[in-house]
Amino acid sequence: MLALGTLPVAATALTATIAAYMTLVAFGNLTDFDTNREFVRHVLAMDTTFKDEDVMWRAIESRAVADAAYIAVIAWETAAAAVLLIAVRLWAGGLRRGDLRRARRTTTLGLTMVLLLFGFGFVVIGGEWFQMWQSSDWNGLEPAGRNVMMAAFVLVVIHLPAARGSREETR
């Protein structure tokens, strides 16, 4: 087992932090469904943007489509949380055995899911395609950016050579 203060232990703690965060995000969206459903509806409808006629054709005003998109977001959040929770378990076992490859691969998958959700889904699609950046009321770019940075940071840490552990290289 690796000692406290090592990079693999820090990688485990960081993975657990993101796993807990994504679990709470999904839980919050399931238990307080209406709050963020309204957010998604407004972003897709582009009803609080500058209403530039050159981009308003992108707006989706169908509540059914917006609700389907929101349910897809919650499903993706839940799946990412599950993958990251599995990764935490793999880190814990890998620390005991000295083999962290499966933990690192699983964490990479979970973090990539987080990056796709917040980077592609919120920043690219919501922020640019649906012009969310123009809204002072329904603008989620700042929290999405924090989530991208947090996931990207952990992704870098788990792939640092010292996070690999001394015995993993021989397996």
C-alpha positions in Angstrom: 0.0 0.0 0.0 1.3 3.4 -0.9 1.8 6.0 1.9 -0.2 9.1 2.5 1.3 12.1 0.8 2.1 10.3 -2.4 0.7 11.4 -5.8 -1.3 8.2 -6.2 -3.1 8.9 -2.9 -3.7 12.5 -4.0 -5.1 11.1 -7.4 -7.4 8.9 -5.4 -8.6 11.8 -3.3 -9.1 14.1 -6.4 -11.0 11.3 -8.1 -13.2 10.9 -5.1 -13.9 14.6 -4.9 -15.0 14.7 -8.6 -17.1 11.5 -8.0 -18.8 13.0 -5.0 -19.4 16.3 -6.9 -21.0 14.6 -9.9 -23.1 12.4 -7.6 -24.4 15.5 -5.9 -25.0 17.3 -9.2 -27.1 14.3 -10.5 -28.9 13.9 -7.2 -29.7 17.6 -7.1 -31.1 17.5 -10.6 -33.2 14.5 -9.8 -34.6 15.8 -6.5 -35.0 19.4 -7.7 -35.9 18.7 -11.3 -37.8 21.9 -12.1 -35.0 24.4 -11.3 -32.5 23.3 -13.9 -35.3 22.2 -16.3 -36.2 25.9 -16.5 -32.5 26.7 -17.1 -32.4 24.3 -20.1 -35.7 25.5 -21.5 -34.5 29.2 -21.4 -31.1 28.4 -22.9 -32.5 26.4 -25.7 -35.3 28.9 -26.4 -32.7 31.7 -26.4 -35.4 33.9 -24.9 -33.0 36.0 -22.8 -30.3 36.6 -25.5 -29.9 39.7 -27.7 -32.4 38.1 -30.2 -30.2 38.7 -33.2 -32.2 37.6 -36.2 -29.1 36.0 -37.7 -29.0 33.4 -34.9 -32.5 33.1 -33.5 -33.3 30.4 -36.0 -31.3 28.1 -33.7 -33.8 28.5 -30.9 -35.7 25.4 -29.7 -38.9 26.4 -28.1 -40.4 23.0 -27.8 -40.7 22.1 -24.1 -40.7 18.4 -25.0 -37.4 18.7 -26.8 -35.9 20.8 -24.0 -37.1 18.3 -21.4 -35.6 15.4 -23.4 -32.3 17.3 -23.5 -32.5 17.9 -19.8 -33.2 14.2 -19.1 -30.2 13.3 -21.3 -28.0 15.6 -19.3 -29.1 14.0 -16.0 -28.6 10.5 -17.4 -25.1 11.6 -18.6 -24.3 13.1 -15.1 -25.5 10.0 -13.4 -23.4 7.7 -15.7 -20.3 9.9 -15.2 -20.8 9.8 -11.4 -21.2 6.0 -11.5 -18.0 5.6 -13.6 -16.1 7.9 -11.2 -17.4 6.1 -8.1 -16.2 2.8 -9.6 -12.8 4.5 -10.3 -12.5 5.5 -6.6 -13.0 1.8 -5.7 -10.4 0.8 -8.2 -7.9 3.4 -6.9 -8.4 2.1 -3.3 -7.8 -1.5 -4.5 -4.9 -0.4 -6.7 -3.2 1.4 -3.9 -3.2 -1.8 -1.9 -2.0 -4.0 -4.8 0.3 -1.4 -6.4 -1.4 -1.6 -9.8 -3.2 1.6 -10.7 -3.8 1.1 -14.5 -7.5 0.1 -14.3 -8.2 3.0 -11.8 -6.4 5.5 -14.1 -8.3 4.2 -17.2 -11.7 4.3 -15.5 -11.0 7.8 -14.0 -10.0 9.0 -17.5 -13.3 7.7 -18.9 -15.3 9.4 -16.1 -13.4 12.7 -16.4 -13.8 12.6 -20.2 -17.5 12.3 -19.7 -17.4 15.3 -17.4 -15.4 17.3 -19.9 -17.8 16.4 -22.7 -20.8 17.4 -20.6 -19.5 20.7 -19.4 -17.1 21.6 -22.1 -18.9 20.4 -25.2 -22.5 20.5 -23.9 -22.5 23.7 -21.9 -19.6 25.8 -23.3 -19.8 24.8 -27.0 -23.5 24.0 -27.5 -25.1 26.1 -24.8 -22.6 28.9 -24.7 -22.0 29.4 -28.4 -24.7 27.6 -30.4 -27.5 28.8 -28.2 -25.7 32.1 -27.3 -26.0 31.5 -23.6 -23.1 34.0 -23.1 -25.6 36.8 -24.0 -28.0 36.0 -21.1 -27.6 37.7 -17.7 -30.3 35.5 -16.3 -29.6 32.0 -17.7 -25.8 31.9 -18.2 -24.1 28.8 -17.0 -20.7 29.4 -18.6 -18.9 30.3 -15.4 -19.8 27.1 -13.5 -19.3 25.0 -16.6 -15.8 26.5 -17.0 -15.0 25.6 -13.3 -16.1 22.1 -13.9 -14.0 21.8 -17.1 -11.0 23.2 -15.3 -11.5 20.9 -12.3 -11.9 17.8 -14.4 -8.9 18.7 -16.7 -6.7 19.3 -13.6 -7.5 15.9 -12.2 -7.0 14.3 -15.6 -3.5 15.8 -15.7 -2.7 14.8 -12.2 -3.7 11.1 -12.6 -1.4 10.9 -15.7 1.7 12.4 -14.1 4.5 9.8 -14.1 4.7 9.8 -10.3 1.0 8.9 -10.0 1.8 5.6 -11.6 3.3 4.1 -8.4 6.5 2.2 -8.2 5.2 -1.4 -8.7 2.8 -0.6 -11.5 5.5 -0.4 -14.2 6.4 -4.1 -13.6 2.8 -5.4 -14.1 
